[in-house]
């Protein structure tokens, strides 16, 4: 991934500016990217963590222009917490993903939920937010989270893909809020679209998005095939699968791999292909 400094407004195209938050990690890459859309008035997409330096950088990038809306793709703590202080500064409403209270206390393989996220308006498929020379349309893309949205910029055929499709890594799908069945359907939904470029929440812009999406679908199908081959050999638990499937994995990413395999297993169980037997899984007869 090409490196660029945090806190600097980078013009990606005439209507789009990117500001990188200072929150790098094994799960965020170089950090969360906030996008500013518009020229005369602005939409702010995923303002990121509630970090004073990042908020100051956003205020500099806004440069006194009116903010029409603060848009949120999903409710993880690396994407939405800065919405509330930014609303206090700009007066703009918070719109986008529905609020969500997680129902389990299980391990989280990526940024945890933003319990304080409270949108003023929830967007559904096809809803729009408009400003001077720009229109953002909501596209429901559940999977990474149940409430995940992408936003399509109609004027330039750009898609702000959040964590659904990223420019540096595959997406973590962590049950119960993450759902592999929904994620695969949301990927397939992107294939027939004519988006020119993706601007993800993490990583560089994706300039051949349909090819990447096909690759992501293929990668998940390969993982599914690995799981089924292992279970045909013998029933086993998830740690045993991880040891076989992810040789040399960074120990910091083991939890993410376990949640991803669990998501695949839930999908396969829903299709009648595998059975859950306590902590062990087996091929369905």
N, C-alpha and C positions, 0 to 999 in steps of 0.2 A: 504494500500500500504506500502510495506517495505520502510523505509527511508534510504537514503544515502546522503552524503554531496555533495554540489555543487563543481565543479572545480576539482574533483578527477576522474582520468581515471580508469574505472572498466572493467576488462576483462570478457566478457560474454561467449565467446568461442574463440578458437585460432585465428580466423580471424576478430573478432568483439570486439571493445572497446566502452564503453559508457561514455560520459561526460555530466553531468547535468548542465544546465544554471541556474543562480540565478534569475529566473523570475516566482516565484510561484504566482498563482492567482486562483480565482474561475473557470477560464476557461482553465488554463494550469496545474492544479494539483500542483505537486511539482516543475514543471518547464519543459522547453523544453529539450529533450534529443538529443544530437548530437552523431551520431555514426561514428566511424572510422572503415573502412573495409580494411583489408590487413595486411601484415607483413613487406614485403620489401618496397613496395610502397603502397600508400593509396588512398582511396576515402573517402571524408568527406560528410556525409549525413545530411542535415539540420543543418548548422552551428549555427542557432539560432539568438538571438537578438544581435545587435551591442553593446555589453557590454565589456569594456576593461578587466575585470577580466575573463570573459568567453573566450575571444580571447586569453588571456595569458595562460589559462588552455589548450586550444586546441593546442597552440604552444608547450607547454610542452609535451602533449600527442603525437604530431607528432614527436617530438624528432629528428628533422633534416632529417627525411625520405622524399623522394620526394612525392608530392601529385599529383596524376594523374588527379583528377577531384573533384570539389565541386558540389554535387548533391542536388537538391532542389525538395521536394515533392510538395510544393505549396507556394503561394505568400503572406502568412500572416506574420505580423511583428514579430511574435515569432519564425519564422522558417528561413527566408531568409536574413534579413539585414546584418548579419555578413559575408555574402558571398563576398561582395565587399572588405572589409578590409582583409579578409583571402586570397583572390586572390592577393591583393597587397603584402602580406607577402610571399606567396608560389609560385606565378606565375601560379597557376592552373586555368584552365578554369571553368566557371560556367555553368553547364548543367542541364537539367531536365525540369521542368514545364515551359509552355509558359508564357510570360509576359501578364499581364491583367490590364486594366484600368477600375475600377468599373464605371457603368453607372448610379448609383443612389446615392443619398445622405441620404439614409435611415439609421436607427439605425443599429449598428453592435453588434451582441451578442457575438462575440469572438474577437481575435486580428484583428486589422484593416489591410488593404492591405499595402504591401510594394511598395510604388509608385516608388522607385528607383531600383527595381529588374530588372536586364537586363542580361539575360542568353547569353552566347556565342554560345550555341547550345541547341536547343529545342529537347527533346526526344519524340518519338512517341511509341506506342505499339510495343514491340518486339525489340526496339533499345537497344544496349548494350554499356557498358563501361567496359573495362578490365584492369587488372594489373597482377602482378606476383602472380599467384595462385588464382585469383578471377575473377569472371564475374558477373556484375550486369545488370539485364534485366529490362527494364521499363515495367510497367503494368499500363495501363490507368484505373484510379479509380475515375472518376468524381462523384460529389455529394456534398461533403463538400465544395469544390470549383469546378469550371468548368474545371480547369487545373490540378487537383490533380493526382499525380502519386504515385505508390508504386514501390519498387525496390526489385527484387528477386535475392538472392545470390545463384547462381546455385550450387556451390560446396557443400553447406551445407543445402540446402532446407530451408533457412531462408527468411522471407519477412519483409522488412522495410516498415511498413504500414502507416507511417506518422500520419495524423489525420483521416484517413478513418476508421481504427479500432484502438481503444486505449485501454490501459490496466487498465484505472481507471474510465472511464466515457463513456457515449454514445456521439456521435459526434453531434455538432451543425450543422444544415443545414439551412442556412439563405439566402432566396431569395433576389435578383434575381440571384446572382452568385451561391449560393447553390441551389441544385435542388433535391427534394426528389425522383422523378422518376428515375433520374440518379443514386442517392445514393443507392436505393434499387436494381437496376440492377447491380451496382458495387459490392454490397454485395453478390448477387446471383452468380456473376462471380467467387467469391473466393471458393465457396463450393466444386466444383470438383477438385480443385487444391490439390497438395500433400505437401503443405508447412508444415514443421515440427514445426516451431515456428515463431511468429511475434515479431518484435522489433518495438514498436510504438513510435511516437513522444512524447507521454506522458504516464506515468504509466509503470508498470512492464511488462516484457516479457510475452507473451501469449503462454502457452505451449500446449494448446489444442485448436488451433485456429478455426477449423471447428465447434466445439461445440459453441464457443463464437459467431461466425458469425451467426449460426442458431438462437442463442438467441437474437442477435441484430435484425434479420429479424422478429422474433416473437414479440419483443418489439414494433417495428414500426407498425406491424399489429394490436397489441392491442391498440396503440394510435389511429390508423385509425378507429378502431371499436368504441372507446370512442367518437370520433368526430361525427361519423355517428349516434350513439345513441342519443347524445345531440341534433343534428339537427332534428332528427325525432320527438323529443319532441316539439321543437319550433325553429324558426330561432333565431340566436344570433350572437353577435360579439365575437372577439377573447378574449378580457379581461374577458368576462363572461365564455368562455370556460376554460380559465386558472384557474379561481377561482374554477370551478367544478373539473377539471382534475388533478390539481397539489396542493392538499391540503397541507399546511405547507411548501410550497416552500420557500427557501432562497430568500429574496427580491432581492438580487444581481443577481439572475438567472431568474427573471421574463422576462427580455428582450429576453433571449435565448429561453425560453419556447414559447414566443409569435412568434418568428421567426420560430421555429420548427413547431408550429401548422399552421402557414401560409404556410410553405412548404408542409405540408400534405394536406391542403386545395387546393393548386394549383395542386397537384397531383390528388386529387379526382375530381377537376373540369375538368382536362384534360381527365379523364376517364368518364366524363358525369354523375357523381354521385352527385355533389353539384353545387349550383348556388351562385354567388356573387351579392349582392344587396347593393351597397354602402359599408358601414362598416359591414353589417350583411351578414351572410351566411345561406343558407337553403338547404334542400334536393331537388334534381332535381325531377321533376314529371316524 
